[in-house]
Amino acid sequence: MEDVDDLFAILGDAETMRYYPAPYPRERTLEWITDNLERYRRDGFGLWAIEDRETGEYLGSCGPAARVVDGVEEVELGWHIKRSRWGRGIAPEAAAACRYHAFGPLGLDRLISLIRPVNVPSRRVAEKIGMTVEKEVLYGSVAWPHLVYAIER
Ligand SMILES: CC(C)(COP(=O)(O)OP(=O)(O)OC[C@H]1O[C@@H](n2cnc3c(N)ncnc32)[C@H](O)[C@@H]1OP(=O)(O)O)[C@@H](O)C(=O)NCCC(=O)NCCS
């Protein structure tokens, strides 16, 4: 919960959230944290904080989250990075670490990422960790088309 201001600086930022229906208000950012704490308890995983190894600075979030996509139970790997740190490979580094953890200790067989076709920066992250496009689905509160990027263990 002490990360809420740092997380809100990301999820509440209009440019960062340009491929989402809208930036998150602060209350929704709090709900996001509560939802992930519940995921840790229920599933043993959820989105985690990314911290700078040297300074401990909060850089964003990355991690697997159980979701129903097109009627199928899937585990989605998601990522958000603070804008001042974009373009330094932080998301692919975090996502690759999560992929190892998911296919190793967590024993998962498959990960997906749901990404809007226009979100090229996010598609590049999926591609850098070896994911490929499997299909397109309508997803989210606005039911926009999303690419399903996937990788098997
Ligand atoms: C997607 C995101 C997590 C990428 O994180 P990152 O740590 O910057 O990842 P990378 O450094 O590997 O850069 C990935 C791509 O971002 C783009 N990019 C890099 N710097 C950028 C900048 N300053 N501004 C805009 N895009 C930039 C490039 O397309 C890059 O691909 P390339 O390496 O092939 O040139 C980050 O852009 C972000 O937080 N976006 C907003 C949240 C979001 O859309 N999350 C995903 C939802 S599906």
The ligand as an SDF file (V2000), in Angstrom:
LIG
                    3D

 48 50  0  0  0  0  0  0  0  0999 V2000
    5.2570   -0.9160  -22.7990 C   0  0  0  0  0  0  0  0  0  0  0  0
    6.2810   -0.4790  -21.7500 C   0  0  0  0  0  0  0  0  0  0  0  0
    6.0570   -1.2640  -20.4610 C   0  0  0  0  0  0  0  0  0  0  0  0
    7.6840   -0.7560  -22.3070 C   0  0  0  0  0  0  0  0  0  0  0  0
    8.6450   -0.6120  -21.2400 O   0  0  0  0  0  0  0  0  0  0  0  0
   10.1990   -0.2720  -21.5060 P   0  0  0  0  0  0  0  0  0  0  0  0
   10.9240   -0.6120  -20.2520 O   0  0  0  0  0  0  0  0  0  0  0  0
   10.2960    1.0990  -22.0450 O   0  0  0  0  0  0  0  0  0  0  0  0
   10.5640   -1.3340  -22.6620 O   0  0  0  0  0  0  0  0  0  0  0  0
   11.7720   -1.2260  -23.7430 P   0  0  0  0  0  0  0  0  0  0  0  0
   12.8610   -0.3810  -23.2100 O   0  0  0  0  0  0  0  0  0  0  0  0
   12.0650   -2.6120  -24.1810 O   0  0  0  0  0  0  0  0  0  0  0  0
   11.0990   -0.4560  -24.9760 O   0  0  0  0  0  0  0  0  0  0  0  0
   10.0460   -1.1030  -25.6710 C   0  0  0  0  0  0  0  0  0  0  0  0
    9.5850   -0.2500  -26.8430 C   0  0  0  0  0  0  0  0  0  0  0  0
    9.0850    0.9950  -26.3480 O   0  0  0  0  0  0  0  0  0  0  0  0
    9.2380    2.0010  -27.3660 C   0  0  0  0  0  0  0  0  0  0  0  0
    9.9030    3.1340  -26.7260 N   0  0  0  0  0  0  0  0  0  0  0  0
   11.1490    3.1970  -26.2270 C   0  0  0  0  0  0  0  0  0  0  0  0
   11.3850    4.4020  -25.6730 N   0  0  0  0  0  0  0  0  0  0  0  0
   10.2390    5.0950  -25.8070 C   0  0  0  0  0  0  0  0  0  0  0  0
    9.8470    6.4270  -25.4430 C   0  0  0  0  0  0  0  0  0  0  0  0
   10.6760    7.2340  -24.7750 N   0  0  0  0  0  0  0  0  0  0  0  0
    8.5900    6.8280  -25.7420 N   0  0  0  0  0  0  0  0  0  0  0  0
    7.7350    6.0100  -26.4000 C   0  0  0  0  0  0  0  0  0  0  0  0
    8.0550    4.7310  -26.7450 N   0  0  0  0  0  0  0  0  0  0  0  0
    9.2860    4.2970  -26.4720 C   0  0  0  0  0  0  0  0  0  0  0  0
   10.0200    1.3630  -28.4900 C   0  0  0  0  0  0  0  0  0  0  0  0
    9.0460    0.9250  -29.4530 O   0  0  0  0  0  0  0  0  0  0  0  0
   10.6630    0.1540  -27.8230 C   0  0  0  0  0  0  0  0  0  0  0  0
   10.8950   -0.8830  -28.7480 O   0  0  0  0  0  0  0  0  0  0  0  0
   12.3990   -1.0550  -29.3720 P   0  0  0  0  0  0  0  0  0  0  0  0
   13.2870   -1.3950  -28.2120 O   0  0  0  0  0  0  0  0  0  0  0  0
   12.2300   -2.1630  -30.3440 O   0  0  0  0  0  0  0  0  0  0  0  0
   12.7540    0.2750  -29.9880 O   0  0  0  0  0  0  0  0  0  0  0  0
    6.1520    1.0620  -21.4650 C   0  0  0  0  0  0  0  0  0  0  0  0
    6.1750    1.7510  -22.6950 O   0  0  0  0  0  0  0  0  0  0  0  0
    4.8760    1.4210  -20.7270 C   0  0  0  0  0  0  0  0  0  0  0  0
    4.8310    1.4150  -19.4950 O   0  0  0  0  0  0  0  0  0  0  0  0
    3.7970    1.7270  -21.4780 N   0  0  0  0  0  0  0  0  0  0  0  0
    2.5330    2.1620  -20.8870 C   0  0  0  0  0  0  0  0  0  0  0  0
    1.7860    1.0280  -20.1970 C   0  0  0  0  0  0  0  0  0  0  0  0
    1.3650   -0.0630  -21.1630 C   0  0  0  0  0  0  0  0  0  0  0  0
    0.9170    0.2160  -22.2790 O   0  0  0  0  0  0  0  0  0  0  0  0
    1.5180   -1.3100  -20.6990 N   0  0  0  0  0  0  0  0  0  0  0  0
    1.2030   -2.4740  -21.4970 C   0  0  0  0  0  0  0  0  0  0  0  0
   -0.2410   -2.7070  -21.6230 C   0  0  0  0  0  0  0  0  0  0  0  0
   -0.5390   -4.0980  -22.7200 S   0  0  0  0  0  0  0  0  0  0  0  0
  1  2  1  0
  2  3  1  0
  2  4  1  0
  2 36  1  0
  4  5  1  0
  5  6  1  0
  6  7  2  0
  6  8  1  0
  6  9  1  0
  9 10  1  0
 10 11  2  0
 10 12  1  0
 10 13  1  0
 13 14  1  0
 14 15  1  0
 15 16  1  0
 15 30  1  0
 16 17  1  0
 17 18  1  0
 17 28  1  0
 18 19  1  0
 18 27  1  0
 19 20  2  0
 20 21  1  0
 21 22  1  0
 21 27  2  0
 22 23  1  0
 22 24  2  0
 24 25  1  0
 25 26  2  0
 26 27  1  0
 28 29  1  0
 28 30  1  0
 30 31  1  0
 31 32  1  0
 32 33  2  0
 32 34  1  0
 32 35  1  0
 36 37  1  0
 36 38  1  0
 38 39  2  0
 38 40  1  0
 40 41  1  0
 41 42  1  0
 42 43  1  0
 43 44  2  0
 43 45  1  0
 45 46  1  0
 46 47  1  0
 47 48  1  0
M  END
$$$$
